[in-house]
Amino acid sequence: MNVLIKEKADAKNVVTIFVEGEVDVLTAPQLRGKLLPLCQNGTTIYVDLSKVEYIDSTGLGVLIGAYKAQRATAGRLILTGMNARLNRILRITGLHEIIEIEDQTQGDGNNEGTAC
């Protein structure tokens, strides 16, 4: 079970995190380690999940933690590229009502940023 995470700074206060693979109990700490440090400056963070095949409750917990951190600093957390399975999970859990979701992806993330 692997996860690949890339980061791209789009503008002064806008960052996009591209996540690829499975976000579960084994890989969620990698996402947390990349995402939470960005949640300290009131930035807008897009999390592109278009290449995420699976996310479990631990991965959802990372997204909730980032959402709470963003609220505390007047930042925004926006999920993009959600497939039908991820949309369903967010609807079942009610997270679609609190975390902002956009339908379009934020580019492909292939040539920019750094891999973790």
C-alpha positions in Angstrom: 0.0 0.0 0.0 1.7 3.1 -1.2 0.8 6.8 -1.4 2.6 9.5 -3.4 2.1 13.1 -2.4 3.2 16.1 -4.4 3.0 19.8 -3.5 2.6 22.7 -5.8 2.5 26.4 -4.7 0.1 28.0 -7.2 0.1 31.6 -5.8 1.2 33.4 -2.7 -1.4 31.8 -0.4 -2.6 28.9 -2.5 -1.1 25.4 -2.3 -2.2 22.2 -4.1 -1.4 18.8 -2.7 -1.7 15.9 -5.2 -2.4 12.6 -3.6 -2.1 9.3 -5.4 -2.7 5.7 -4.2 -4.3 4.5 -1.0 -4.7 6.6 2.1 -5.0 4.2 5.0 -3.6 3.5 8.5 -0.2 2.9 7.0 0.1 5.9 4.7 -2.0 8.5 6.4 0.9 9.7 8.5 2.7 10.7 5.3 -0.3 12.8 4.2 -0.6 14.3 7.7 3.1 15.2 7.7 2.8 17.0 4.4 -0.6 18.6 4.9 -0.7 19.9 8.6 2.4 22.1 8.4 0.8 23.9 5.5 -2.3 24.7 7.7 -0.6 27.4 9.8 -0.6 30.5 7.7 -4.2 31.0 6.6 -3.5 29.6 3.2 -5.9 28.1 0.7 -5.1 24.4 0.3 -6.5 22.3 -2.5 -6.2 18.5 -2.0 -6.4 16.8 -5.3 -7.8 13.3 -4.7 -8.3 12.4 -8.4 -5.8 9.6 -8.2 -6.8 8.2 -4.8 -8.0 4.7 -5.1 -9.0 4.2 -1.4 -9.3 6.1 1.8 -10.1 4.7 5.2 -11.2 6.4 8.5 -7.6 7.3 9.3 -7.2 9.2 6.1 -10.5 10.9 6.7 -9.2 11.8 10.2 -6.2 13.6 8.5 -8.6 15.6 6.3 -10.7 16.5 9.4 -7.6 17.6 11.3 -6.5 19.7 8.4 -10.0 21.2 8.1 -9.9 22.2 11.8 -6.4 23.6 11.5 -7.5 25.7 8.5 -10.5 27.0 10.3 -8.4 28.1 13.2 -6.1 30.2 10.9 -8.9 31.5 8.6 -7.6 29.3 5.8 -9.5 27.2 3.4 -9.3 23.4 2.7 -10.8 22.4 -0.6 -11.0 18.8 -1.9 -10.9 18.3 -5.6 -11.0 15.4 -8.1 -13.3 13.3 -6.0 -14.3 10.0 -7.7 -17.7 8.4 -7.0 -16.4 6.2 -4.2 -14.8 9.1 -2.3 -17.9 11.3 -2.8 -20.1 8.5 -1.4 -17.8 8.1 1.7 -17.9 11.9 2.4 -21.7 11.9 2.0 -22.2 8.9 4.3 -20.0 10.4 7.0 -21.5 13.9 6.5 -18.1 15.5 5.8 -19.4 16.9 2.5 -21.4 19.3 4.6 -18.4 20.8 6.4 -15.4 20.4 4.0 -15.5 22.3 0.8 -15.5 20.2 -2.4 -14.9 21.3 -6.0 -15.6 19.0 -8.9 -12.6 19.9 -11.1 -9.0 18.8 -10.5 -6.1 21.2 -10.0 -3.9 20.0 -12.9 -2.2 16.7 -13.1 0.7 17.2 -10.6 3.0 15.1 -12.8 5.9 17.5 -13.4 5.8 19.9 -10.5 6.3 19.7 -6.7 8.2 17.1 -4.8 7.4 13.6 -4.1 7.4 12.2 -0.6 
